[in-house]
């Protein structure tokens, strides 16, 4: 088994997950050692819900202005998501991994206007 970090942009750009519904965006690009991998770890640092208005601009950008209206912070219960799936990386080839975040199953209202996120993420494909 080989391991190594995937170099996402520093810092990783925030993403409006509702805008990514049915769309795709790049979360990270980097060179990894060729070999067999068995797990991907995805780190979610923070989340916030906006209720009244959508954000303006692209789905992922260096900054996404907060839309006007009501919002609520979301506690991220487990910031590290472990995705178990074996795949092989070959030298001098590009590999694309498509992930799917189930936003509706990931965020739960806990009462009194508080929310908890336990990211539900699946690997759709490795090409």
N, C-alpha and C positions, 0 to 999 in steps of 0.2 A: 504494500500500500504506500502511496506517495502522498505527501501533504504539503501545502503551501498556501499563503494568502493570495486572494484575488485582489488586485489593486483597484479599488473603486476610486472615483474622483475624490479628492480631499478638500473639504469634507464632502461626503456623499450628498447629492442634491435632494431636497425635500420633494415628495411626490404627492400629487392630488390623486388618491386612489380611485375616486369616482370617474375622473377623466381617463384613467387607464383601463376602465371597464371596456373590454372588447378591443383594447389597443395594446401596444407593446412599447417599452422603453428600455434603454440600456442601463443596468444597475452597476456594471463594472466591466472593465477590460483589463487584461493583463496577461503576462506570460507565466505559465506554470510548467513545472518539470514533467516531461512525458512519463507516463506510467498509468497504473490502475488506481482509480480513486473510488472510495466507498461511501463518502458522505460530503454533503455541502452544508456549511453553517452560514446562516443568514442572520445578521444582527439588526434588530429594530430598536432604535434608541428612544423615540418618543412618538406620540400620536396626539392629535387634537381633532375634535368633531366640530363642524360648522353646520348649523341647521337652516339658516335663512337664505343664503345666497351662495352660488358656486364661486370658486376662485376665478381669477382672470389670468389668461395667459396659458402657456404650455402645461402639460401634465407634470413634467419634471424640469426644474430649472434651478440655478444657483440660489434664487430666492423666489418664494411665492408669497405675494402679499396676502394677509389675512382678509377674507371678505367681511363686509359689514354684517352685523346681526349677531344673533346668539351663538355662543360656542361653549364647549366644555372640554377640559383636559381629559386625557385618557391615560390611566395607569397601565403601563406595559408590564403584564404579569411575568412573562419570561422573555427577556430580550433576545435570547439566542434560539433560533429555530434550527433543528438538525434534520436534514433531509437525507435519508438513507437510500442510496441507489448507486450501484456500481456502474462505472463507465471508464473507458480507456482514452487517454490523451496521447496522440501520436505526435512525434516531432514534425515541425514545419506545417502543421495543419491547424485550421481554425475550428474550434468547437463552440457551438451555440447551445446554451441551456435555457429552455423556456420554463419559467415558474408561473404558478397561478396562486394568487392570494384570494381566499374566500373572505371578503370583507364582512359579509352578513354573519358568518359563523365566527369571525375573529373578535368582534366587539360585542360585549354584553353589558346591558344596563344593570347596575347593582343597587339602584334606588337612590333617592335624594339627589338626583342629577349627577350621579357619578357613574363612570364607565371603566371597564377593564378590557384590555386587549390581550388575548392569547392568540398570536398569529397562526392561522390555519393556512399552510402553504404546501402545495404539491408540485412535483416535477412533472411537467407535461411532456417534454421531450428533450433528448440529448442528441444533437446532430453534429 
